[in-house]
Amino acid sequence: MRIYPIVIFSLSLLCLGCKQAKDCDLLIQNANVLDVETGDVLENKTIIITDGIIQNIIDEPKDYKAIQSIDAKGKLVTPSFIDSHIHPTDVFGDREKAPKSLNDNSRKKLSDAYLPFGTTTTLMMGQPESWLGTVLTWQSNPNPNFVDVFTTGGAIISKEDRKPYIGHSMVENTYKAQAKMIEYHNLGIKHIKLYYRLNNPEFQSAFETADSLGMKIYGHIGGFNLENQTINETLSIGLKNYEHLPTIPNSILNSSEDWEEANKIFEENFGELNSESRVIQYLLELSRYSETYKKNEQEEFIDKLAKEKVSFSTTIHFLYQQFGETYFTKPIDTTLTELQVERCFENFKILMQNVKKMYDKGVEIRLGSDMANGGKANLSELILLCEYGFSVNDAFKIASINGAKAIGIENDVGSLQKGKKANLLIWKKSPFDDIKNFTSEKLIIKDGKTILAE
């Protein structure tokens, strides 16, 4: 049979015009996607997800066939949250209440404290070493149904006369400091926390060893006297990631006269330093002292932090809940007088004004709850940030990409981009409309799977 060339040519054109629909696992259509890097909200986008990874973000999905589709109906879609400072003892039990080992139920218990509130990634900043085997198994085997975890092992301290806290790991000399870093690295630990009770020369030995092994290093720096190292001293050896914004004034008070005067002022206003709440109030009082008596040094210090491109975890809800009401807590310290409560609010405002100044100059602030009910605390922190001068997009950035960068996982999570894990939130009500909506219902998607809605 003879087939004329014109017929063959026509059939070829017809075949070329037929596009094969591409398969994908999940399509999220009509989404208003937040770019946390720029603050832009990209309207009416479609997010294409396969194997837990964002394959693309496009305008029209006509060439795709999905196993599951979600119509976002113009709702805000953002990255999920990253908590860069948690303690598993806040979930499983602390000190004498801590279990000797963890099990499969422990992973769910940890996840229940974070996932329902939009936090999908956490960094453990100090834990009992007896839990390491289980935690490292979790770290190596992420699961859509559970929060992702990274760990620093025990927080490193120098030898002391007292019995070490269960979340600390003591090193007696420089050799032991080096050996501990190598041991942790060989176990698969990629992050290290150096505590303010780690003195030189062990501090420098631990830092240099961990740095040579390519580990991410974090420091909770600044005690309550001149005996402990300051942030300035640790900056000089290369430390860039710091814990807890309220500790900043501890590195600005640089003389015995400063500490004596600060202690005197605190006692006049709050009495004895005899409880956890009083310690928190003392930290806030140091912010007032620094602002009042060390203004020039404080400004120079902030400029230095910005120049060195450091990062800081937040931990502001933990402070605020001592004297102020949040969306899920009442004030903890019920012994405060009205004048003392007013002074706490003033001190907190001073702290947050300087935090905003740091942020505006380039210091990367990242979410770090450091307490029980961490998932709820993270939402409270975002509200507090906005109440004290940060934009809603600032808050989202602090809760996502900034933490990812500090942990070293920014190529995998922290923003909604092609090639990154599909860890995202679809908001019923947008925090851009009202910051109280940070606590509103949200659809939580982890590794491309709808896991639960708050």
N, C-alpha and C positions, 0 to 999 in steps of 0.2 A: 504494500500500500504506500502511496506517495503522500508525503506530508509537505505541504508548501512552506517555504521559509517564512512567509508572513505570519502563518499560524504559530510556528515555533517562537517567533519574536514576541508575539502577543502574549503567549502563555508565560514566557520568561518575565515580561513586565508585570503580569498578574501576580506571579510568585514573589517578585521583589516587593510588591506592595503589601504582601501579607506578613506582618510582623508577629513573631512568636512571643506570646506573653511570658514574662519572666516570673518564676516562682519566688515567693518570699514567705517568711514565717508570720510577719506582722506588719500591717500598714496602719499608721496613725494619721488620719486625714483631718483636714480643716483645723490644723494646729497653729496656734500663735507661739512660735518657738523663740525662747530667750537666748540670745548670744551673750553669755556672761562676760566675755572679754570686752565687748563694745558697749553693752547695755541696750543694744537694739532688739526690738521684738519683731521677728519676721512673720508676717501674717499669712494665714491660709496656706500653710506648708504641709507636705506629706512626708512623714518619716518612714523610711523603708528599713526593716530589721530582719536579718537572717542570722541564725546561729548565735544570737545574743549580741550581734554587732550591728551598729548603724551602717547600712550600705550606702545610703544617700539621703539627702533632704532636698525635695524637689517641689515644683509647683503643681504638676499634674501627674497622677499615678496610672494613666491609662494603659501603660505597657506592663503593668504588674498584676499578678494573680496571687492573693495572699491566703494562707491558711486561716488567719484571724485578722479582722479589721476592726478598728476603733474609730468612731467619729468623735473627734474632740470638740466639735461644734463651736469653734472659735475660742476655746478655753486656752489659758496660759499653760505652756509646757516648758519645764525647766530641768536642769540637771538635778539629780538627787543629792543628798548632803553627805559630806565627809567630815567625821569627827576625828580630829588629829590628836586628841588626848583623852583617853579613857583608862579606867582601872577595872579589870574584871572582878576584883574583890568587891566592888560596889554592887555587883550583880549576884555573885556566887556566895559571898560571905567573907568577912574580914577577920583578921587576927584569930581568936579562938573559935570563931564561927566558920572559918574557911574550911572547905572540904580538902582532904588530902590529895584527891585526884578528881579529874573531870570525866564526863561520859557524854554519850550522844544527846541526852536530855539537856546537858549544859549548853550545847550550841544553840538549841532552840530557845532556852531561857535568855541567853545573851541577845539573840536576834529579836526576841519579843520586846526588849528594852529599847530597841533602836528602829527596826524596820517599819513598824506601824506609824512612825512619825517622820518617815522620809529619809532617814540616815541609812545608807547602804554600805558604807565603808568606814572602818574604825582602825585607829592605831593604839595599841595597848602600851601605856607608858609606865611600866613597872608591874610585875606579877610574881607570884611564887614560882620558883624554878621547877617545882614538882609538877606544875601544870604545862610545862613547855612542850613536852611530846605531843600532847593532844592539841594544843593551840597551833603548833607548827603544822600538824596534819590539816587543820582547818585552813591555815594560810596557804598551803600547797594545793588544796582541793576546794576551790570556790564552788558555791552551789546557789542557784537562784533563790532557794527557799531560806537562805541564811545570810546574815550580814557578813560582808568580807572583813577579814581581820589581818592585821599585821602586828608584830610584837617587837618590843625592844628587849625582852627578857626582864631581868631584875634591874631596877635603877641602881647605878654603880655608886658606891660610897667607900670612903676610907675606913680603915680599922678603927673601931670605937670600943670604949669600955662597956657600953650597954649592949644588950641583945639586939641584933638587927631586926627591923620590921620585915614582915614576910615578903613584901614586894621589893626589897632591896637585895643587892648582891655586894658583899664586902670584899675589897681587895686590900691586902696588907702592905704591898710594896709595888714598885714599878714592874717587877717581873710578873707578879700576880695580875697586875692590870693588863699587861700585854697578853698574858696567857688567857685571861677571861675574854678579851676581844677575839682572839683566835678561836677559842672554844665556841663562842656564840656564832661566829662566822661559819665555822664548819658544820654547825647544827642547821644552818639555813636562815639565821637571823640577819636581816639586812639593815636594821635600825638599832641605834644605841642611845640610851638616856643616861647622861651624866648628872648626878644630883649635886646640890650645893654643898653637901657634906663630903664630897670628894675633893681632897686637897692636893696641892702640888707636893711632890713631883708625880704622884699617881695620875692626876688629872691630865697632865700633858702627855704622859705615856699612853694612857687609854685613848686620848683623842688622836694622837699621831698614828697609833696602831690601827684603830678603826678607820681612819681616813685613808691609810695606805691600802686597806682592804676594800675600799669603795663603799663603805657603809655610811648611811645617813646618820648624822649625829645631832642630838638635841640636848639642851641644857636647861635645867631648872636652877637658875643662878641667883644668888643674893640671899644671904641670911639676915639676921637681926643684929649684927655687930660688924666690926672691922676684921674679924678673924676669917670670915669666908670670902671666897673670890667674888669679884664684881664682874658685871657684864663687860666693862672696859677691858679688864684683864683677859677675859676669855676671847673677846674679839681679836685681841692681838695674836692669838695662836690659830685663829681661823674659824671659830665657832660662828654659825650663822642662824641657827634655829633655836629659838628661846621659848620657854614655857611661862604662861601666866602674865598677862599685862599688869596686874596689880603689884608685881615684884619690881617694877622699873625704878621707883624711888630708892629702893634698897641699894642701888648702885650709884646713886647721886649723893647720898649722905656720906661724905668722905672723911669725917673727922670725929673724934670722940666727943667733941663739943656738940656736934650736930646730933648725935644719937642721945646724948644726955638731955639736950633741950627737947628733942622730939618725945622722949620718954616722959619728961616732966609735963609737957603739954597734954599728952594722952592721959596721964593719971589725973590731971586737973579736970578733964572733961568726961572720962569714962571709968576712972578708978583702976583697980588691979587688972593685970593681963592674966586672967585666970580661967578662960574658957575658949573654945574654938571660935565662938562668935566675937569675943574680945580680940582675938588674933586678927580676924578679918577686919574689924573696925580699926585696929592698929595699922594695918596695911593701908587702909583708906586715909587715915590720919597722916601717914607719911606722904601721901600725894599732896595734901594741903601744905604740909611743912615744906616740901620741895618747891611747890608753886609760890609760897610766900617768901621763903628765905634763900632759895637756891635757884632763882628764876634763870639767871644767865647760864649757870651750869646745866640746868635742865634743857634750855634751848640748844646749847652746844651738843648735849648728849643726844637729843632727838635728831639733830642734823647728822651726827655720826652714825646713828642707827640706819638712817636713810641712805647715807653714802655707802655703807657696808652691805646694803640690800638684805637686811635680816628679815626673818619672819617671827611672829609671836602668836601663840595660842591665846584665846580669849579668856575663858573662865570668869565671865562677868555675872552670869546668873547666880553662881555660887556665892558671890559677894552680896548681890542685891537682895537675895532672899533672906538674909539675916535681919534686915530692917524694913524691906519693902514687900508689898504684895505683888505677885505675878499671876499669870493666867491659871496656874495650877498650884501655887503655894501661898501660904500665909506667912507673915514675918516670924522667923524662928526665935529671935531674941525678944522675949516679951518683958524683959526687965528694963528696957530702955525707957528713959523719960522722953517727953515730947521734945525737949531741947536736944537731947542726944540723937533722936531720930532725925530731926531737922539737920543736925550737923552731919550725920551720915549721908543724907541726900546731897548736901552741899559738897561733901568730900567725893562722893561718887560722880557728881557732875564735873568736878575738877579733873578727876581721872579720865573721864570720857572725852573731855575737851582736848586733853593732851593725846589721847589715843587717836582721835580724829585728825589732829595735827600730824601725828606720825604717819597715819594712813595716807593723807593728802601729799605727804612728801615722799612716799614710795615704800614705806615699811609694809610688808605683806602680812596683814592680819588674817588668821585662820581660825575656824571654829574648833574649840576644845572644851568640852563640858566638864570633865574632871569630877564627876559626881554620879550618885545613883539617879535613876530616871533620866539618863543622859539624852534619850530621844526627845523627851518633853523639854528638858533644859535647853536643848539646841533651838527649839522653836521660840522659847522665851528669850534666848540670847539675840535672835534675829529681831524680835520686837524691840528689845532694849537698844540695840544698835540704832534702829530707825528713830526711836524716841529721843536719842541723844546725838542726832545730827547726821547719821549716815543715810544715804539714799537706799531705796529698796533694792536696786541693782547692786549697790555696794554689799548689802547683806547677802544676796545670792552668791556673789563672787567670793566673799569670805567663807561661805558655807560649802563651796564646791571647788573651783579651780585652784584657789590659793592653798587649800589643804592638799589637793592632789600634787601640786608642785613641791610642797614641803616633804611629802612622803616619797616623791620620786615616781609617781604613777600618772603624771599628767598626759602621757601619750595614750593612756587607756581609759581614763575617766576624768570627770571634772567639768566637762562641757559637752554640748551636743554637736558632734562633728562626725563626718564620715570616717569610719575605721575605729571609732571608739565604742566601748561597751554601752549597750542600751540600758543605762541606769537613769531613769527619769521619772518626773512627777507631772501628772495632769491635774491641775488645780480646779476645784469646783468654783471657788471664788479667788480672785486675783489679789495678792498682797499689794500690787500696784494701785489698786482701788482703795484699800484700807489695810494698814499693817496688821490689824487684828486677824486678817485672813490667813496669816501664817499658820494659824491653828485650825483653819477650815479643812473640810474633807478633801482628800486628794487620792487619786489613783496612783499606786506605786508600781512601777515596772522595774524589775531587776534582771539583768542579763537577758533582756528581751521578753521576759515572762511577767504577766500580770500576777502579782503574788498576793496582794491584799490592799484593801482600802481602809484608811483610818476611819 
